[in-house]
Amino acid sequence: MKNNKDKKEVLAAVKQYGRALEDADKSLQKDKAIVLAAVKQDGFALKYADKSLRKDKAIVLAAVKKRGRALEYADKSLQKDKAIVLAAVKLYGLVLQYADKSLRKDKAIVLATVKQNGIALKYADKSLRKDKAIVLAAVKQAGYALGYADKSLQKDKAIVLAAVKQAGGALQYADKSLQKDKAIVLAAIEQDPEAAKFADPSYQDEIGYTEPLIGELTPDCNVEIEWADYAANEIKNEEDFFKILKEYLWNRRDGYPETYIMFDLDILNVQGEPFKENYKQDKSLLIPNPTKKLPYQLIHEHTLEDAHYEFTYVDQDAPLDIEYQIYDGQKFLSGITQKGKDCEYSCTGDGGTHDQFITFRFLNKKGKVSSIRSSNFSLPLELNEENEAEYIQEIKGAAKEFFNKIR
């Protein structure tokens, strides 16, 4: 916006991008019509509203109906308001952590919360972690919520059975008496064969379970990757690009990046010896290319060094069949089999950040995929209230460079 004191201009800006409220003059951050328009576009805009309006029920209710997590920015008096908290948790269950303690004891609130996200059971009052109806709803949504249930319900067969049917690994949180219950163990293994390791040792013998052979897998590095696609009409000018890039970085804290293992790989058996390895390319795309409908794409890449994995296999001497995908000229692991059986690998440590950047990919005028990386700019892993001022100029610079490529 050119004039952040002009009410009409600011109102138009926040209707298009709610968080533009941050740049509005303080006098307009107190204006109810402007703030209401902003939070209706993006609930997180509540963060930039004057404190007086974070106490306004209509404003806060509109914000949490758009983004449940906006409850974090509401005045404490409204974090006690049942209607507001209920609206928030129905969209984002984990926001229960910001609700007043009195509402974490409210059965209707907590029931709505765990139906949206069972793991949010951990924020419920202890009294409700003993409530069978609450816990049953939680484990049906997320089996691992069993780990937050009261011990008395970790002994309840109906609860545990529901949990392992949703996530076999939840068997680890069941009472020992149920870790040797045939119906429960079989249900857990049916959902996840690896759940057998959580069964009572006496029952492991009965089902013929043997501990897998465990070696080590050490990659060159791990890469966490997230991406988002945009239509042509979403990026018409440099200011559009800046807003999109800023929002993309802000929303990363709510994201769930995929982790990819980059070659070269060092895979050793339990005796510290390498395997014979056969390689085959998986020609499917690691990241879908931009399309005519969605010609612009932002990709966040976070590279971690010194990653280590436990690697399970079935035979000391048989070769490994390793499939890989290619992205940006690099090979990434897509799967390992031995004798036709999948080999599992689980991270035991992902080291520290080596590098992180944003890549902008787009269809050029010839309809081919082009890309540019933000290596000239210092961009954060994610944007938040603590670091936004520090990085804002870098984000503007990156947006300008990116947009110049598609002028």
N, C-alpha and C positions, 0 to 999 in steps of 0.2 A: 504494500500500500504506500502511496506517495505522502499522504497526510494522515498521520495516526491520530489526529485530533478531530478529524472530520467524521461525524457520526454516520452519514450515509456511506462513505467510503469504507469505514471500518465494518459496518453491518454487512455490506456486500462481500467484504473479504472473509469474514468469519462464516458466512453462509456457504462459501466455497471450501474453506479450510479452517475448521474450528480453532486450531491452535494458533492461528494468526492473532488471536486475542492477546497472546504474549507481547506482540509488538504494538498493541493499542496503547494510547495514553492512559495513565492511571485513572483519570476521570471517567473514561469509557469502560474500564474494567469494573467500574461500580454501576454501570448502566444495565438494568435488568433485561431490557429487550435485546441488547447486544450479547450479553452473556448467555441468555436463553438460546439465542440463535446459534451461538458457538457450541454449546454443549449438545444441542440437538444434532449438530453435524459431527462432532467428535466429543464424546464424554470426557476425555482426558483434558479438554480445554478448561475444565473446572479448576485445574491446578493454577491457572492464570487469573482466575476471577478474584476480585477483592474479597477479603475475609468476610465481609458483611453478607456477601451473596453465597458464600459456602455454608451459611446458616439458613438460606432460603430453601424451604422444602420443595417448592415447584422446580427450582433450578437443579437442585441435587437429584431429585427424582428423575428429571429428564436426562441428566448426565448418566446415572447408573442404568437407566433403561437402554441407553446407547452402548455403554461400556461398563459392565459390572464392576470392573476394577477401579473405576472412578471413586468408589466409596472411600478409598484411601485418602482422597483430598477433601472429603466432606468434613464439616465441623463436627467435633465430638458429640455435640448435642443431637446431630442427625445420624450418627453411627449407633445411636440408641433407638432410632425410629424404626419400628417393625416393618412398616410398609416399604421404606427405602431399602433396608437391609434385605428384605425378601426379594425385591426386584433385582437387587445386585447379585445375590447368590444364585438366582435362577439362571443368570447368564454366565457367571464365573464363580464356581463354588469356593475356590481357594480364597476369595475375598473375605470369607468368614473371619479370617485372622484380624481384620480391621474393625469388625463389629464389636460393640460394647460387650463386656463379659456377661451382662444380664441376658443378652440375646443368644449367646453361645450355649445357654441353658434352656432356650426356648425350643421345644420339640418340633413345632411346625417349621421354624427357621432351619434347624439342623437337618430335618428330613428333606426339605427342598434342596439344601446344600449338597448332601451326599448323593442325591439322585442326579445332580449335575456332575459332581466329581467326588467319587467315593473317598479319595485320599484326603479330602478336606475333613474327614472324621477326626484327624489329628488336632484340629482347632476347636473341636466341640468340648464342652465341659465334661469332666470325668463322669459325671452322673449319667450322661447320655451315651457314653461309650459302653455303658452296662445295659443300655436299652436294646432289647432284641430286635424290635422293628427298625430302629435306626441303623443298627449294625448290619442287619440283613440287607437293607436297601443299599448300604455302602458297599458291601462285598459283591453284591450283584452288579454294581456299576464298575467296581475296581477290586478285584480279588485281593490284591495286596493290602487293601484297607484293613484286612484282618490283623495286621501287625499293630494297629492302633486301637483295636478293640480291647475291652477289659478281659483279663485272664479267664474270668468265669465263662465268657462267651467263646473263648478260644477252645473251650472244652465242649461246646455245644455242637452236636453232630450236624444239625440242619444248617447252622451258620457256616461251619467249616466246609461242608459239602458244596454249598452255594459258592463259597470263595474259590475253591479249587476248580470248580467247573468254569469259572471265569478266568482264573490264572492258576495253572497247576503249581507254580512255584510258591503260592501262598501256603502250601503244605508246611513250609518251614516255620510258620507262625502258629500252627495248630498245637494243641496240647499233645504231649508225648503219647498219651493213651490213644489219640486218634491218628497218630502217625503209623500205627500198626493196624488200623481199621481197614479191612479189605475193600469195602465199598468206597471209602474216601481215597485210599491210595490209588486204586484203579482209576477213579475219576480224575485224579490229579495227573496221572501218567497219560491218560487218554488226551487230556488237554495239552500237556507238555511232557514228553518222555523224559526230559531232564529232571523232572520233579521226583523221580525215583531216588535220587540221592538224599532227599529229605525224609524218606520213609525210615521207620525204625529198622535197625540193622537185622533183626530177626526176620522181618518181613522181606527185606532185600534178598535174603537167601531164598525165600519161598518163591519169589517172582524171577529168580535167576539174574538179579542185577549184579553187575560187577563194576567196580570203579574203573572209569575210562583211563586210558593212558594219557598222560598230560605232559606236553612238551612246551616249548616257547616259540612265540612268533614275534619278531622285532621288525617293524617296518621302517622305511626311511623317515616317515612322519605320518601323523594323522592330519586330516583336513576336515573341519566342520564347515558344511556348505548349506546356505539358505538362498533361495531366489524368489523373485516376484516378477510377474509379467504385467505390462501396461499397454493400453490401447493408444493409438496415435493421438486421439483427441484429449488424452490426459496430459500430454506434454506439448503444449503449443508455444511455450516461450521459456526463457531461462528461469523466471520466477516459478513457473509450474514445476520445473525440474528441481529447483531448490526445495520446494515444499514436499515433493515426493521423496527426495533423498533424505530429508530431515525426518519425515514420518517413518520411512523405512528403517532408519537407524534407531529411532525411538521404539518402534514396535518389536525390535529384536529381543527385548527382555521378555516378551511373551511368546517368543518363538521356540521351536524345537528343531534345531539344526540336525541334519543327517551327518553322521561321521563316516568318512571314507578313508581307507587305508592305502597309502601311496607306496608304490614300489620304489626301491628294491626291497625284497623281503628276505629275512634271515629266519628260517624255520628249522628248529632242532628237536630231536626226540628226547625222551626222558633221560637218555644217557649223554645228551649234549652233542649228538651226531646229526649231520644234515641228511635230508631225504633226497632221493631222486625226484625230480620235478618235471612234469609235463605242462606246458602252457598253451592256453587257447583263448583267443579273443572273443569276448561277448560283444557283439556289434550293436547291441541296443545302446541308446544314448544315456549317459550318466545324468545329464541335465537336458531337458527338452529344448530344442532351438526356438528362437523367436519365430512368430508366424505373421502372415499378412494381417490377421485379426488382432494379434497382440505383438506388434513389431519391436517393442522395447522391453529390456530385461535387466534387472539389477541382481547381481550375485554377490553375496558376502562370503568370503573365504577366510577362515581362521586356521592357520597352520600351527600345529603343536609338535615340538620335537621330543625325542626320548620316550616315545610310547612303547609300552610292553603289553603283551597278551599271553594269557594261558591258551594253549592249543591242544584240543583233544583229538585223538586219532585212534585207529583200530588195529594197526599192524606196524611193527617195528621196521619191517623190511620192504613193504609194498610202496610203490611210488605215489606221489600226490598229484592229482589232476587239479590244476589251478586255472581259474577263469579270471579275466580282467576286462575292464572297460577303459576307454581312452577319453580323457577330457583335457583340452588345452595342451595337447602333446604329451601328457603324463599318463602313466598306467595306474589304475586303481583296482584293488581287489574286489571281485564280485562274488567269489565262492571257492571253496576247496572241498574236494571229495577224495575218498580213498576206498578202493574196492566198491565203488558205487554208493558209498554212504557219506552223508554230509559230515564234515569235520567242523566242530564248533570252535569259536575263539572269543574270548571275553577279555576286555581291557583290565589290566591290573594297575595301570598308571599311564597317564597321557602327557607327562612332562609339563613343560611350560610353553608359553606363547613364543613362537619364532617370528611369525609375521601375520599380518591381517590386512585385507584391502577389499575394496569394492571393484567389481568388474561390471562395466556397462556393455551389454551386447545388443545389437540392433540390426535390422535389415537395411542394407545400404540401397542406393538408387538402382542397383542392378539386381536387387532381390537376394543378395548373398549376405551371410552373417558376418558382421564386423564386430570388433571389440576394442575397448580401451580400458586400462586398469588405473586405479587411483593411486599409483605408486608415488606420484609427486605431492601427495597430500597426507597429512597425519589425521586419519579418521579413527574414531573410537570403535571398540567392539560393539558397544551399544550406547545410545544416547539416553541421558537421564537428567534429573533436575540438578544434580551436582556438577555435571561436566558440560552441560549444554553451552554455557557462555564461553567456555574455554575453546570449544571446537567449532563454533558457529561460522567463523571466517573460513576455516578449512572446508567446511561443507559447501559454503557458497562458491569457493574456488573450484571444487570438484564438480559441482553442478554446472558451472560456467564452461569448464573444459569439456564435460560430457555433451552439453547441449550444442557446443560449437561443432561437434562431429556430425550432427544431424540437421544443421541449418540448411 
